[in-house]
Structure formats: C-alpha cells, structure tokens
Amino acid sequence: MPRSPTAIPELDGLRAIAVLLVVVRHGVNPFWSESDGLFPVFGWDLGIPMTNGWIGVDLFFVLSGFLITHQVLKRYGKGFGRPDVGDYVYRRAMRIVPAYFVAIAIALSGLIPYWSVSGDRLGARVGYHLLFLQDYLPSNILSVFWSLGVEEKFYALAPFLLMGILRLDSMRGRYIALGAVALLPTVFRVITTLTTSGIDDYADFFPVYRSPFHMTFDGLAVGVLAAFIYRDRDQLAWTSRPRTVNGLFWAGAIPYLWLAAGQPLMDSISLFDKLVLQAALGWTAGAMLLSLALGGGPSGVFRHGWMFVVSKLSYSWYLMHIMFVPLALRITDGLFGADTASPGVRFVLFAPTYLALSLTAAFALHFAAEKPFLILRDRTRSDHELTPVARSA
C-alpha cells in the first residue's frame, strides 16, 4: 500500500474517519433505539454519534469532489478538454467499476451466510444497479450503493463542469460560478418542499431528498470549490495565514461534531433536515478538508499509519461491510445469548466479530479486484503521463 509522493496525507485520515463513521452506523443499527439509548452518560448517549455515522457519506462526497478536481487540474492542467475526457473516463472506470461489480456478484451469490437478496424482479434491479441508477431507483441490492449512484453522476458531469469553469478568464467569475453550483441542491430542495407535502419520516424523506443526485450533491460541489482554492492558493493571500487556516478547520469541525453528537438526526423530519442539513454537512466538511490540505488544523492526527491503511481499504470496506452484519449477529448471539445483556453490552460483544469479518472481506476485495485494476490503469501509458506543459509542447 504505497503512498503517492504527491498525495495530501491528511486527506487519507479524513477518508478513514468517513468510512469508520459509516461502518459503525450500520453496526450499531440493530442495537440502537432512541427511547432506550445505548451508553447513557449524564443525560447524553454515546450511541448518538454512532447512529449518526451516516454523515460519513457526506464527508466522502466532499473528498470525492476535491480529489477528482485536484487530479484533473494536476494531470491535465488548464487545457483540460475533450481529448482528455477518454483518459479521464478510463481512469475513473478502472477505479470504481471492477470492485463494485464484484461486490454486486458477492451480494447475489449467497456466499455470505445469513445474507440474501430478494429475487423479485432481480434482473431489472441488477440492470439499473449496473448503470448506477440506484440513487433514483431503489438501492435494494445493498442499501449503501445509493451513494455510488450519486458519485457516478458527478464523475460523468465533472469534465463538462470543469471545462466550463476553466474557460472563465476571471478568477472571481470562476468562484461565483462554483458557488452557484454548490447552492443548486438547496434550491432544488426548496422547490421540492414548496411543491411536496406529507414527508415527515425518514422512509419518505430518503427517496425524495437524500438519495437523488440533484438533491444531494452539495458536498461534491463544495469539494470542487475547495480544490480550486487549493490550486489558487499562491494567489489567495489568506491561504498562507496560519491563524486563518487553523480557524477554518475549527469553523468546520465544531459544527460538524455538534451535528454528529448533539442528537439523533432525522429520527423525525424537520424543515432543517429538508433544507439545511445536507448543505451544512457539506460546507463544514469542506472547511475541515481545505484547512488540512493547506497545512492547518491538527494535521498530525490525520497522518497516522493506521488511518492510511484504512483509507486504502475504504472503498472495498464500504462495499462489503453491511453484508456481514447478520452473520456477526448470529455468531455473537450464539456465543453469548441474544437476551442476556443490555443493548450496549451486546454491541460491545458484537463489534469485534463484525469488524473482523468485514475488514477481512475488505482486504480480500481490495487485493483481488480493486488493486489489480488500479495497477493496470497506472501501467497504461499515454501522452497524459506527461505534464500539461510537455503535452502542449
């Protein structure tokens, strides 16, 4: 698992935190109830940030927006155009598709005990999952696949967005355009709220407000904006002021942590959930990311070696982890009994088995399906291996 010499190591730490949040969220689900809690402490419950771990998806979105834009700007330069799109698509496909297709096959295969997928209209469901349409249609092979539908649409649109932004001569114009794009999902949510009624629980909220790409790409757009600021950092004086850059991290981290730990999110759907929450998660995560990229915040915390390993496994772990929840529950209940302890104790007993099984599967998928195609991708030589200056020459 080599670290690229040009990588921003702190972002590996953010990616590790993002996947851990999601993995813990799905692990704690069988044990959590808002009425009983999990680990009560002086009127608060330690289970709250665990059950709110779905916000790790929004952190993933910000990371994806930043890294895709950063890589495009670094690989192709200001001249990014139609001749580069084929190379871009090839590299994205080799990164995302092989492990995803293998994960679908594993989910359908019956190889994992106690995990099964309904056979109802299975051909049609597999078909639209292969086309990454599960953000607009039910994500009912694996629930976590919905976010891949969102990200793939972003990857498809990103070249055209970036070509348009890069052709704007004015830096101010570029940032106005990027800010406008980042605000679009909020506009769509406002319109939906004004024209739709009766959405007051999560089951109704998810397919209308959370899952569809056009309603939820806040974080991706914020990541694009952060990547342009990072690229232009030599021209933006404030990015070299340590106090400002450190303040940016805490301006994002404090409200992000408050949202994560203050109370269970979306147990009942409010106007805040419909209009503000996803934007707040995107902008606060974006502030943390940009600060860390610029050398601010507690950067040393995000450079630990274990975080780098988890970040490398994050995609495969995200794809595989939820399939092992039923098996880990059966093993834990078989060893310790299903009704002999409180939900908190049962979760503590369950967690090691769940993490061990899902991490083993993540290692297997990473080395069997994800990494080989990344190696093949990086061995493919093209004129894009040259710097933008060399190509233009």
C-alpha positions in Angstrom: 0.0 0.0 0.0 2.4 2.7 -1.2 1.6 6.3 -0.5 1.9 8.6 -3.6 4.6 11.2 -3.1 2.2 13.8 -4.4 -0.7 12.8 -2.1 -2.0 15.0 0.7 -1.7 12.6 3.6 -4.2 14.4 5.9 -6.9 13.5 3.5 -6.3 9.8 4.0 -7.1 10.4 7.6 -10.4 12.1 6.7 -11.3 9.2 4.4 -10.6 6.8 7.2 -12.9 8.7 9.5 -15.6 8.8 6.8 -15.6 5.0 6.3 -15.4 4.3 10.1 -18.5 6.5 10.6 -20.5 4.6 8.1 -19.3 1.1 9.2 -20.1 2.0 12.9 -23.5 3.4 11.8 -24.6 0.1 10.3 -23.1 -2.0 13.1 -24.9 -0.1 15.8 -28.3 -0.1 14.0 -29.5 -3.5 15.3 -28.9 -2.3 18.9 -29.9 1.4 18.9 -33.3 2.8 19.9 -33.8 6.5 20.7 -36.0 5.6 23.7 -33.6 3.2 25.4 -30.3 4.5 24.1 -27.1 2.5 24.2 -24.5 4.1 26.5 -26.2 6.8 28.6 -23.9 9.3 30.2 -25.3 12.2 32.2 -28.4 12.6 30.0 -26.5 12.1 26.8 -25.8 8.8 25.0 -22.6 7.7 23.4 -24.6 5.9 20.8 -25.7 9.2 19.2 -22.6 9.8 17.2 -22.6 6.2 16.2 -26.1 6.1 14.9 -25.4 9.5 13.2 -22.5 7.9 11.4 -24.3 8.1 8.0 -22.8 11.7 7.9 -19.6 10.0 6.8 -21.2 9.7 3.3 -21.3 13.5 3.1 -17.6 13.6 4.1 -16.9 11.1 1.3 -18.8 13.4 -1.1 -16.6 16.3 -0.2 -13.4 14.2 -0.6 -14.5 12.9 -3.9 -15.3 16.4 -5.3 -11.9 17.7 -4.1 -9.8 14.8 -5.2 -11.4 14.4 -8.7 -11.0 18.1 -9.4 -7.5 18.2 -7.9 -6.4 15.3 -10.0 -7.9 16.7 -13.2 -6.1 20.1 -12.6 -2.9 18.3 -11.8 -3.0 15.8 -14.6 -4.4 17.8 -17.5 -3.9 21.4 -16.4 -5.8 24.5 -17.5 -6.1 23.0 -21.0 -8.4 20.1 -19.9 -10.7 19.5 -22.9 -12.4 16.9 -25.0 -9.3 15.0 -26.0 -8.7 14.3 -22.3 -12.1 13.0 -21.4 -11.5 9.5 -22.7 -8.5 9.1 -20.5 -10.4 10.6 -17.6 -13.3 8.1 -18.1 -11.0 5.2 -18.4 -9.2 6.0 -15.2 -12.5 6.6 -13.3 -13.9 3.3 -14.6 -10.9 1.3 -13.6 -11.0 2.8 -10.1 -14.7 2.3 -9.4 -16.3 -0.4 -11.6 -14.4 -3.7 -11.0 -14.7 -3.8 -7.2 -18.3 -2.6 -7.4 -19.3 -5.3 -9.9 -17.6 -8.0 -7.8 -19.4 -6.7 -4.7 -22.8 -7.0 -6.6 -21.9 -10.5 -7.6 -21.0 -11.4 -4.0 -24.2 -9.9 -2.6 -26.2 -12.0 -5.1 -24.2 -15.2 -4.8 -25.4 -16.4 -1.4 -21.7 -17.0 -0.4 -22.1 -14.9 2.8 -24.2 -16.8 5.4 -27.4 -15.1 6.5 -27.2 -12.5 3.8 -29.7 -12.8 0.9 -31.2 -10.6 -1.8 -34.8 -10.8 -2.8 -35.3 -12.4 -6.2 -38.3 -10.2 -7.0 -37.6 -8.5 -10.4 -34.0 -9.2 -9.8 -32.9 -8.9 -13.5 -34.2 -5.3 -13.7 -32.7 -4.4 -10.4 -29.3 -5.7 -11.3 -29.6 -3.9 -14.6 -30.2 -0.5 -13.2 -27.5 -1.0 -10.5 -25.0 -1.8 -13.2 -25.9 1.5 -14.8 -25.6 3.3 -11.4 -29.2 4.5 -11.3 -29.9 3.4 -7.7 -30.0 6.9 -6.4 -33.2 7.5 -8.3 -34.4 3.9 -8.2 -34.5 1.8 -5.0 -31.0 0.7 -3.8 -32.2 -2.7 -2.9 -29.2 -5.0 -3.6 -27.1 -3.2 -0.9 -28.6 -0.1 0.7 -25.2 1.6 0.7 -25.0 1.5 -3.1 -27.2 4.6 -3.4 -24.2 6.9 -2.8 -22.3 5.3 -5.7 -25.2 6.4 -8.0 -24.7 9.9 -6.8 -20.9 9.8 -7.2 -21.0 8.3 -10.7 -23.3 11.0 -12.0 -20.9 13.6 -10.6 -18.0 11.8 -12.3 -19.9 11.9 -15.6 -20.7 15.6 -15.3 -17.4 16.7 -13.8 -15.5 17.0 -17.1 -18.1 19.3 -18.6 -18.3 21.4 -15.4 -14.5 21.7 -15.1 -14.1 22.6 -18.8 -16.7 25.3 -18.4 -15.1 26.7 -15.2 -11.6 26.6 -16.6 -12.6 28.6 -19.6 -13.7 31.6 -17.5 -11.0 34.2 -17.6 -11.8 35.9 -14.3 -10.9 34.2 -11.1 -13.8 36.0 -9.5 -16.1 34.7 -12.2 -14.9 31.1 -11.6 -15.6 31.3 -7.9 -19.1 32.9 -8.4 -19.9 30.0 -10.8 -18.6 27.4 -8.4 -20.5 28.9 -5.5 -23.7 28.9 -7.6 -23.3 25.2 -8.5 -22.8 24.4 -4.8 -26.1 26.2 -3.9 -28.1 24.4 -6.6 -29.1 21.4 -4.4 -30.5 23.8 -1.8 -32.6 25.5 -4.5 -33.9 22.1 -5.6 -34.8 21.2 -2.0 -36.6 24.5 -1.5 -38.6 23.9 -4.7 -39.4 20.3 -3.6 -40.5 21.5 -0.2 -42.8 24.1 -1.6 -44.4 21.6 -4.0 -44.5 18.5 -1.9 -46.3 17.7 1.3 -46.6 14.8 3.7 -42.9 13.9 4.1 -42.4 13.6 7.8 -40.5 10.4 8.3 -37.2 9.0 7.0 -38.7 6.3 4.8 -40.5 9.0 2.8 -37.7 11.5 3.1 -34.9 9.3 1.7 -36.0 8.7 -1.9 -37.1 12.4 -2.3 -34.5 14.5 -0.5 -31.5 12.3 0.3 -30.8 9.8 -2.4 -31.3 11.6 -5.8 -28.2 13.2 -7.2 -29.7 16.6 -7.9 -30.8 16.9 -4.3 -27.7 15.8 -2.6 -24.5 16.8 -4.5 -23.8 19.7 -2.0 -20.6 18.0 -0.7 -19.3 17.1 -4.1 -19.7 20.7 -5.3 -18.1 22.1 -2.1 -15.2 19.7 -2.8 -14.7 21.1 -6.3 -14.7 24.6 -4.9 -12.1 23.6 -2.3 -9.9 22.1 -5.0 -9.9 25.4 -7.0 -9.0 27.3 -3.8 -6.2 24.9 -3.2 -4.9 25.3 -6.7 -5.1 29.1 -6.5 -3.5 29.2 -3.0 -0.5 31.2 -4.2 -2.8 33.9 -5.4 -5.1 34.0 -2.4 -3.2 35.7 0.5 -5.4 34.4 3.3 -4.5 30.7 2.5 -0.9 31.4 3.8 -2.0 32.9 7.1 -1.7 30.1 9.8 -4.3 31.7 12.1 -6.9 31.9 9.3 -6.2 28.4 8.0 -6.4 26.9 11.5 -9.6 28.9 12.3 -11.1 27.4 9.1 -10.6 23.9 10.4 -12.3 24.6 13.7 -15.1 26.6 12.0 -15.9 23.4 10.2 -15.1 20.8 12.9 -17.1 22.3 15.7 -20.5 22.4 13.9 -19.8 19.1 12.2 -19.1 17.4 15.6 -22.2 19.2 17.1 -24.4 17.8 14.3 -22.8 14.3 14.8 -23.1 14.2 18.5 -25.8 16.6 19.6 -28.9 14.4 19.0 -30.1 11.6 16.7 -30.5 13.1 13.2 -33.6 12.5 11.0 -35.5 10.4 13.5 -38.3 12.8 12.7 -38.0 15.0 9.6 -38.0 18.8 10.2 -37.6 21.7 7.8 -34.0 21.9 8.9 -33.5 18.3 7.7 -35.1 19.1 4.3 -33.4 22.4 3.5 -30.2 22.9 5.6 -28.7 19.7 6.9 -27.0 18.3 3.8 -25.6 21.8 2.9 -24.4 22.2 6.5 -22.6 18.8 6.4 -21.0 19.7 3.0 -19.8 23.1 3.9 -18.4 22.1 7.4 -16.7 19.1 6.0 -15.3 21.2 3.2 -13.9 23.7 5.7 -12.0 20.9 7.5 -10.7 19.4 4.3 -9.4 22.7 2.9 -7.8 23.6 6.1 -6.0 20.3 6.3 -4.9 20.5 2.7 -3.4 23.9 3.4 -1.5 22.6 6.3 -3.9 23.8 9.1 -5.7 22.1 11.9 -4.4 19.2 13.9 -2.8 17.7 10.8 -0.6 15.2 12.7 -3.8 13.4 14.0 -4.7 12.6 10.4 -1.4 11.2 9.3 -1.3 8.1 11.5 -0.3 4.9 9.6 -3.4 3.0 10.6 -5.5 5.8 9.1 -3.6 5.4 5.8 -4.3 1.7 5.7 -8.0 2.2 6.5 -8.2 4.8 3.8 -6.7 2.4 1.2 -9.3 -0.2 2.2 -12.2 2.4 2.5 -13.8 1.7 -0.9 -13.7 -2.1 -0.5 -14.8 -1.8 3.1 -17.7 0.4 2.2 -18.9 -2.0 -0.4 -18.6 -5.1 1.8 -19.3 -4.2 5.4 -23.1 -4.3 5.6 -23.3 -7.9 4.3 -21.6 -9.1 7.5 -24.0 -7.6 10.0 -26.4 -10.6 10.1 -23.6 -13.1 10.3 -21.8 -11.2 13.1 -25.2 -11.0 15.0 -25.7 -14.8 14.7 -22.2 -15.5 15.9 -22.4 -13.1 18.8 -25.9 -14.3 19.9 -24.7 -17.9 19.6 -21.7 -17.3 21.8 -23.3 -15.0 24.4 -27.0 -15.3 24.0 -29.4 -12.8 22.5 -31.3 -11.8 25.6 -28.7 -12.0 28.4 -27.3 -8.4 28.3 -28.3 -4.8 27.6 -28.1 -3.5 24.0 -24.9 -1.6 24.8 -23.1 -4.8 26.1 -24.4 -6.8 23.2 -23.0 -4.2 20.8 -19.6 -4.3 22.5 -19.6 -8.1 22.1 -20.8 -7.9 18.5 -18.3 -5.2 17.3 -15.1 -7.3 17.2 -16.7 -10.0 15.2 -18.3 -7.5 12.8 -15.1 -5.6 12.3 -13.0 -8.7 11.9 -15.3 -10.2 9.3 -15.9 -7.1 7.3 -12.3 -6.0 7.3 -11.2 -9.4 6.1 -13.7 -9.1 3.3 -12.4 -5.6 2.5 -8.8 -6.8 2.3 -9.9 -9.7 0.0 -11.8 -7.4 -2.3 -9.1 -4.8 -2.3 -6.3 -7.2 -3.3 -8.4 -9.4 -5.6 -10.5 -6.9 -7.5 -9.6 -3.2 -6.7 -5.9 -3.1 -6.6 -5.1 -5.2 -9.7 -7.2 -2.9 -11.9 -5.5 0.2 -10.3 -2.1 -1.3 -11.2 -3.3 -2.0 -14.7 -4.6 1.5 -15.0 -1.4 3.1 -13.8 0.7 1.0 -16.1 -1.3 2.2 -19.1 1.0 4.7 -20.9 -0.4 7.6 -22.8 0.6 11.2 -23.5 -1.3 12.0 -20.4 1.7 10.7 -18.4 3.5 13.8 -19.5 3.0 17.1 -17.7 0.5 19.5 -19.3 3.4 21.7 -20.5 5.2 18.8 -22.1 2.0 17.7 -23.8 1.3 21.1 -25.2 4.9 21.3 -26.5 
